[in-house]
Amino acid sequence: MELTDIHLTSLFITIIVVVGSGIYSARSVKSAEGYSLGGRSMGAPLIAGSIAGTVIGGGATVGTAQMAYSLGLSAWWFTLGSGIGFIIMGLFYARTLRSTGLETIPQYLVLNYGKMSGPLASVIASIGILFSAVASCLPGIQIIAAIFHISHWPAAIILIILVAAYVFFGGMKGAGVSGMMKLIIIWITLFAAGGTASIALYGMPEVEMIFPSFPWFSLFGNGVWTSIGNLLSLIVGILCTQTYVQAIFSASDSRTAAVGAFAAALVVIPVGLPSIAIAMFMHVAHPDSLPILVLPIYLLQYQPAWLGGIGLAGILLSLIGSIAGLALGIGTMVSKDLCYELLHVRTGRTVLWMNRITVLLVICIASLISMFNLKSQVLVWNYLSMALRGAGVFLPLSLAIFAPGKLKKGWAISSMVLSTAASVAAATILHLPIDPLFIGLLTSAAIIVMGFVSTAR
């Protein structure tokens, strides 16, 4: 990846403007609630920017291209499934959650299942969200190392500094402002690049022989059950992710929260398609490329230098913004559900700084995990993350929203603990040929049914 002076100039200017706008917006953040929720005054554009700016990270760009390089259209499931998840959130979850006036998902569970459910849900969700942050750290480290021709450890330090600047001071408001700008850049550059790649593919002789309809042009090219499992993982994971629900809590009212979720879906769903077109072109033109780098290489080699530099900055910003938003979700849960509620740290300024320090620690831990897994697939981390954060929380949370009071707290807590343990064991110890999400949800459902039967007697 050789960058010209024009590449570097447009790249640095874009990053400085976007990150600088987020830092500038931080001037009004003086309280813990202002940091985590933007003062509960955010409109639909900022909500969509916060949500889409977080989900469009390593998986939606570089990770989609990495998988599409070998499988084609089935790599679209990440952005397609994410968009479907946001539509479901807007239809069924957003209004109820926003009307509570809370800050975190665990707080909502506490209302229905008692104090023990809050810290438990915080720990479960934080582990899952951390793996999503790893999915954006992986390509971030690789791209920075390739751009500056440095080793991976210095690249990880640069990434940590950029993410900290993005979110450390401005919190949710900074993430929303920067997220909107980042999305504009991603849309313009990715669709311009994807258009040229599609034209080039269409003009290739014998393209149908190079890319047979299955698996290259099938959504189920990676296997029907694998694809269905990935879709369910995304939907369940998104509905249980603090970062996205936190944006809903930040809305000025319930209607705005729902509109913001729908707007995020419209932005997210198409984003995977240009990355797929670019990856398929690179499969033919550069068959020996490192799959995780095919998207940035295409932007540098096949686009005008000024546009390639802006596009590469957009990819880096998508990674930075995703890590920042996910870290903010963990920071809010740790500061509010553990420090504030469990440890009784009540001073607003102390809670604010606990949130900021947690955000910084999450960024460092995610980068460290990435350094020991540099050759792993980005989307594998995303799907595992969604499964782990959703398996234990999804059914109890949904029951709390749609059937409050029906499930006793003892059974709810048992469901959360055992279903999470079952999904983790399935993924890491047993290595079962079944999506760990299915194992977790089946375990959770079985315990909930037993709870209903016990209560009915």
N, C-alpha and C positions, 0 to 999 in steps of 0.2 A: 504494500500500500504506500505508494510514493505520492506525496502531496506537493503541489506547486504553491508558489506564494499566494496566488489567487485563492486556491483551496483554503489555505491556512487563514487568510484574511477574512474571508466570508464566514468560515467556521467560528473563529474567535469573536467576531462582531456579533454573530447570532447568539452565541452562548452568553456573552456579556450582557446583551440587551434583555434576554429572557430571564436569566438569573437575577440581574440587577433590578428588573421590574418586581420580582418577588421580594427582594430585600427592601426595596423602596416602600412596598405596601406594608411592610412590618412596622413602619413608624407609628401606626395607630394601635398596635397590639401591646396592651399594657396589663392584661389579666389572663388568668388560666383559661377562662371561657372564651375570651377573644382569640387566644392562640389555638384552642382545639375546635372551636365552632364558628369563628369569624363573627362573634356577636349575635348569632342567630338572625342575621339580616341578609343572607345571601340570596340573590335571585337565581332564576333557572339557568342562565348562562354560566355563572360561577359554579353552580352545583354540577352542571354537565362537565365543566372544565376540570373540576376536582375529581369526579368519578372517572371520566374517560382519560384524563391525564395520568391517572394511576394505573388503570388497566392496560392502556397502550404503552407497554414497556418492552421488556426483553422478549416475552412470549408473542406479543402481537406483531412485532416487526422482525427482529433478527431470528427469534425462535421459529416463527412461522416460515421464514425463508429457509432456515436450516432443515426443517422437516420436509418442506415442499421440494427441496433439492433432490430428495430421494423418493418422495411419494406423490407429489403433485397436489391436487385439489383437497385431499383429506386434511391438509394442514390448516384449512380454513376454519376448522371446528373451534379453534380458540377464540377468534373474534366473533364468529357467528354465535357460538354458545354464550359468550359473554353478553352480547347484545340481547339475546333471548332472556338471559337472567335479569337484565335491567328492565326489560319490558314487564316481566312478571313482578319485579319489585315495584315498579310504578303502578301497576294495576291493583295489587293486593296488599302490599306491605307498607309503602311509603306514607300514606295518609295516617294510618294507625300509629306507626312509630313516631312520626313528627308531632302528632297531637299530644304525646306524653310529656314533652318538654325535657327529656332526659339527654344524656351525652353518650352513653355506651350501650351495647347489646347486653353485657352482664347486668347493668342496672335494671334493664327490662325484665331479665330473668329473675332477679332478686324480688321484684314486685310480685311475681307469681310463685316462686319456689323457695323463697327464704334466702338468708344471708350467705349460706354455704355455696349456693349456685353461682354467685358473682365471681369470687376469686377463681373458682374452678373453671368457669367459662373463659375467664381472662387468660389463664395459663394455656388451655386447649387452643383457643383462637390464636394466641401469640405464637405458638410453635408452628401452626399452619401458615400464618402470615409470613413468618421468618423465611420459610422455604420459598415463598413467592419472591421475596426480596433477593434471595440467592439466584433465582431465575433471571433477574435483571442485572445482578452483579457479574455473572459469568460473561455475557457478551460485552459488558462495559469494560471489564478488565482487559479482555482480548483486543477490543477495538483501540483503546487508549495505548496499549502496548504496541500494536501494529502501527498506529499513526506516528508515534514519537520514537519508534525503534528502541524501546526500553524493555527491561525485564518485567515480569508480572507483578512483583512486589511493589516497585515504585508506581506502576499503573494503578494498583489497588489503593495506594495512598492518595493519588490524584483524584480517583473516583470518590473516595470518602470526603475529601475536601469540597468537591463540587456538590455532592448531595447535601452536606451539612450547610453550605451556603444557600442552597435552594430552599430548605425547609426549617433550619434551626431557629431563625428569628421570626419569620412570618407565619409559621404554622399553617392552618387551614386556609386562611385568606391568601397567604403567599402562594400556596400550592394551587389555589383556584386561579389566581391571576396568571401565574406562570404556565399553568396547565392549558388555559385558553390560548395563549400565544404559541405554545408548543404544538397544540393540535392544528392550528392554522398552518404552521410550517410543515408538519408531517403530511397533512392532506395535500398541500400544493406540490411538495417535492416528490412524495411517494407516487401520487397519481400521474404526475408528469413522467417520472421514470418508468412506472408500470405501463403507461401508454406506449412508450417507445419500445419496451420489451415485448409487449403484445404484438405490435406491428412487425417486429423482427421475427417473432415466432411464426406469425401467419405467413410470412414470406419465405420461410425455410422449406426447401424441397423435402418431400417424404416425411413431413412432420408427423403424420399419423403412424408411420412405422417407428419413428423415434419415441413417440409417446402414445402407446396403445390406450384405448379408452379406459381400460382397467389395468393398473390402478390410477393412472395419471389424472383422469378427468372424473373420478368417482369420489364422492364424499365418504364412501366406505372403503377406500383403497387400503386403509390400515386395519381392516376387519370390522364387521358390523358391530360386534359386541364391544370391541375396543372403542369404536366411535361413539356408541350410545353411552358407554361408561364415561368417556371424556365429556360429553354433553351434560350428563347429569352431575358430574363433578363440578363443572363450571357453574351451573344453575344453583346447586346447593351451596357451593362455596361462596358465591357472590352474595347470596341472601344472608349468609352468616359472617360476612367480613366487616369488621369494625370500620375500616377505612371508607367503604361505600355507604354504610349506614350512617356514619358520622357526617357525611355530606348531606344526607337526608335530614339529620337533626339540625344542621346548620341553616336550613331553609327558613325564609321569612314566614311561611305558613305551609299548611298541609298540601294545598293545591300546587304550590310552587315546587314542593319536594317531588311530587309525582311527575310534573312536567320536566323537571331536571333529569329524572331517571329516564324518561322517554327520549329526551334530547341526547343523552349519553349513548343510548342504544343506536340511534340513527348515525351517530358519529363513529361508533366502534365497529359495527357489523361490516362495512365495506373495506376497512383498513387492511384486512389480511389479503385481499385479492391482488393488489399490485405487487406485494412481496412474493406471492406465489408465481406470478408471471415472470418476475425478475429471476427467481430461483430456477424456474424451468429453462429460461434462456441460458442461464449460467451453466446449467447441467450439460448443455450442448457445447457452448462456446468455451467453457473452462472446466472440463471434467475433473481436473486435478485440484480444484480449489478446496480450501478448508470450508466446509458447509456453513459454519458459524459466521464466516466473513463474506459470504457471497453477496449479501445486500450492500454493505459499504463498498466493496470492490466495484460493483456495478455502478454505483453513484459516482465514483471517482474516475472510472475509465470510459463510461458511456454517456455521461452528461456534461454539459458545459461546466467549466471549472467553477464559476461562481455559484451555479445551482448545485453542483456536487458538494461543494463545501457547506452550503446551507443545509442540504439534505443530510449530510453526515452529522452536522450539528443537531439536526432534528432527531436523528436516531439516538445520539448521546443524551439529548434532553429527555427523550422518551424513557430511556433507561434511568436517568437521574430522577425524573419526576415520579416514576413508578416506585423506585426504592424509597424516595422521600415520603410519598403518600402512605405506603405500607408501614414504614417506620413510625409515622405520625399516629397511625391507628394503634400500634402496639404501645406507643408512649402514652396515649390518652387512657388506654385501659389500665396500664401500670400505675399512672399517677392518680386516676380517679377511683378505680376499683380495688387496688391494692394499698397504695399509700394513703389515700383520703379515707376510704371506708374501713379497710382492715387495720392499718397502722395509725389511723386517726391523725394524720397530718392535715391540719385544717387551714393553715395560712395560705392565702391565695398565691402569693409570690413564691412560696416554697413548692406548691403544687405545679406552678408554671415551670420552675426550673427542674423539677423532677421529670416532667414531661420532656423537656429539651434534652436532659442528660440521657434519658432512656432512648430517645430518638438517635442520639449519637452512638450509644452502645449497640443498638440494633444494626446500624449501618456497619460498624466495625465487625460485629459477629458474622453478619451475612457475607461480608467481603472475605473474612477468614475461611468460612466454610467453602466459598467459591474457589479459593486458592488451592484447596485440596481436592477439588472436583472439576478442574478446568476442561476435561475432555467429555464431560457428561452432556446429555441433551437438555436444552433449555426447557422445552415443553414438558419433559418428564417431571421436573421440579414443580412446574405450574400445576399440573394435574394432581400430583401427590399432595401439594399444598391445599388445593381446593377440597380434596377428599378428606384430609385430616381435620381441617377446620370445620367442615360441614357435618361429618359423620356423627359427632357427639352432640351438636348444638341444634341442627336443623329441625328435627321433629319436636323437641321440647319448645323451641322458640316459636314454631308455627302453631303449636297447640296453645301457647300463651297468647298469641295474637287472635286466633280464630275460635278458640274454645277455652277461655280463661277459667281457671278454677276446676277444670275437669280432671287434671292429673295431679295427684298428691306429690308434695315436694320430695319425699323420700324416694319415690319411684323415678322422678325426674332426674335427681342427682345420680341415682344408680345407672340410669340410662346413659347419662353423659359420660360417666367414668368408664363403664364397661364397653360401650360402643367405640369410644376413642381407643381404648386398649386393644380391642379386637381389630380395628383397622390398622393400627400401628404394627401389631403382631403379624397380620396378614401381609403387610408390605415389607417388613424388615426381617422377620424370623422364619415364618412359614413359607414365604414366597409362593403363595397360592396363585393359580392361573385365573383369578377372579379379581376384578377391580376392588381395591380396599374400601372404596366408598360403599359398595354393595354389602360387604361384610359388616361394616359399621352401621349402616342403615337397618339391615335386617336384625342386628343385635339390639339396636335402639328400639325398633318396632316391637320386637318380642317382649322386651322388658316393659314397654308402655302398655301393651295388651295385657300382660300379667297384672300390671297396676290397675287397669280398668276392671279386670275380672275380680281382683281382690277387693276393690272398693265397692263393687256391686253386691258382694255377698253380705 
